[in-house]
Amino acid sequence: MNVKVIAFDADDTLWVNEPYFRQSEEAFCTLLEEYLPRHELERELLKIEIANLGLYGYGIKGFILSMIETAMTVTNNMISTKTIGEIIDLGKQMLNQPIELLDGVEDVLKTLKGKYRLVVATKGDLLDQERKLRKSNLTGYFHHVEVMSEKDDANYLKLIKHLDIRPSELLMVGNSLKSDVLPVLNIGGYAIHVPYHITWAHEEIEQSIDSGMFRSVESIKDILGFV
């Protein structure tokens, strides 16, 4: 590999994220359990979340709005203002969660800093991602932070152009095959998949990847064996 830049996904690659969504989803289902069984509420919420991505993008704020819309839908607009307030509080609790770095993250960044340009390539709400990065105390390791509206081929190409490198000089490290691996391989970059034990349904894919530019590891510490 002739890699010059190593890009890291943020949520569930550098720090814990998805478990907080699951906890809020469970609390949301408890609030509305008199209207629909849990599995039906979860299915309705996911459907509305995905439908709203084009309007709200990814992140906690869009999730809050989708929970409120789901509550209105399943109750035929009979949801109480008290319950809406409780849903908003769930979102605020998520926004105020402490940052819990995943095991080995800072050791890996310390090892790689100075040998490569390190960047964050993530998606989500800009304000929230900036807040999490600031609270993580990892800012000093990164040359650049890119918050994308969607992790697709076009946005990775924009990132490469901004960094003034060729696609083959980029290595992307992340927990999502859909967002962190496939689009980077599509444009000619390298990718390492670091699975997380919880994956949002919208990020799940059933696809085997056979490429010499792809590796899958068990822990972020294992990427040091390839760079």
Steps between C-alpha positions, in 0.01 A plus 500: 500500500612852422265653754549861603170565682316277746137602555301381799128479537387648834187336644559140612852512357661757730232516768175340617188621319241246386424362850363842597257488208390151604444611860289796386307280260418260785381789718295633207332162453420488871333842477273376220454136598123545544466579128719243323724204589869578520600329174233690306606832653862429414405419141289816467773718649763359264273556201443863598868555580605382156229705328624809684870464423470723195345774716687474830812304418664274756534563870317544827289801403351322202443196721305710751280644227441152357401369844247783537360436152476127575316574824254723316448236231435203727268699730306666216627838624365438849843503663513719809729800531642332810613200297645725230696676774628165624614410147685831474664427835621166364675687221656752738632216713664354190657835412644528851646151519869483595743387232624146555799421281520147365783281619833571333395811309737750657795258491443450126479874434818563699682234297384631163525876558806639323521201265178581312256785472207394718150625430148439627248413229156467652137584437231646721406832650791745475447661842465166675803344332712804583383478861587131524843550345572786741389296802705202383827696538616346171497819292877542512560177313312606187612707204143546375142419600239433230133468596309371198127510438538153347797268467490426130746488211452868413570628851807283541629635169445854631700410810783359290506813289510717812790297640681516162567127480421216264229250600764229547669718762196487731430232760157514666441332836144451624232273637254520210546297182231712333642842589869453578608218269303458177508863376874527573572181311280626217721805449828309526596546865588255775262410782519314831180385667498502881162346594304631795271268694192711423412627151207721404267308267540762226876435492474123474579330170528139393792503266836326490793717398784350300762767446872523560440854624273385783565347839279417796642496853361427844635809676621843397838405647531237226524762227859564608589168339413642159650852512 
